[in-house]
Amino acid sequence: MENQYFTSDGLQVKNRAFLFGDAVKASFFIRDSKLIMDEECYFFLMASMRKMRLNIPLTYTLEYFQSLFNTEIIESKGIKNGIINFLVFRNSDGLTLSKSSVSYFYEVDEMDDVLAVHSRLLELDLIKEINVNNNLLSNIRVHCPENIYGSIYAQENDLDDVILLNPNKRIARSTFGNLLFLEGDVIKIPKQSEGAYISPLLENFVTFLHKNNLADIQEHEIIAFESQKAEEILLVSDEKGIFSVGKIRNKTFGNSRFSELVEDWKKSF
């Protein structure tokens, strides 16, 4: 669909997202012509803006975004299923940066079902020449040159994505999502303190599994070699959706158990 661009006061002003990467991103999800997890996604966006010291307009309420997306995307554009990738950036119109107004841009990626596992299995590999940080801003979706470098590396090596490590050489995440490692009835997830993204989509999924005793969810510090010990690996991306990992180097992985768990999760909506 056509990309949408707005400013908080209706005026076009200097785009600091383009100039400096001074922006944060969050995703909202449309399923069967309805917003799902909208409250969780909204609070994640607000928390991300606070961490980047963005000036949050009084109009940025949950009801404002619900009305915006329902009117401009679901009703006007007829989008039934998809991911709204929503970016807020700082303008240069205040006496200080923290007092400057903000603008936003969004685009929609349509798909059959945002909660379905994509049919194509991904091939990943570790990348060791760069790593990602594990500080306050590492957990939110802000400008990250490591993601760009990793994406190019993956393309040049016929991979779908790469696994990024933190400075301690432990698994943080991929370039566009978080990784879940299944061993028996245990699902291991890298801790946010390791550099993993905060993800409303992931948190909703693992909360469902925990409440229904479908798996033992454990947050871990995971060394790179442990990726080879998993029986199945799931990649959950607020930006792109849910994927099964089929291969890392010479090791192949199944996807039947995670597929069943995701199907059970979908039925809860």
Beta strands, then each sheet from edge to edge (+ up, - down):
strand 1: 4-7
strand 2: 23-31
strand 3: 34-36
strand 4: 82-90
strand 5: 102-110
strand 6: 122-127
strand 7: 141-142
strand 8: 161-165
strand 9: 171-174
strand 10: 178-183
strand 11: 186-190
strand 12: 216-220
strand 13: 232-237
strand 14: 241-248
strand 15: 251-252
sheet 1: 1+ 5- 4+ 2- 3+
sheet 2: 1+ 5- 4+ 2- 7+
sheet 3: 9+ 8- 6- 14- 13+ 10- 11+ 12+
sheet 4: 9+ 8- 6- 14- 15+
end
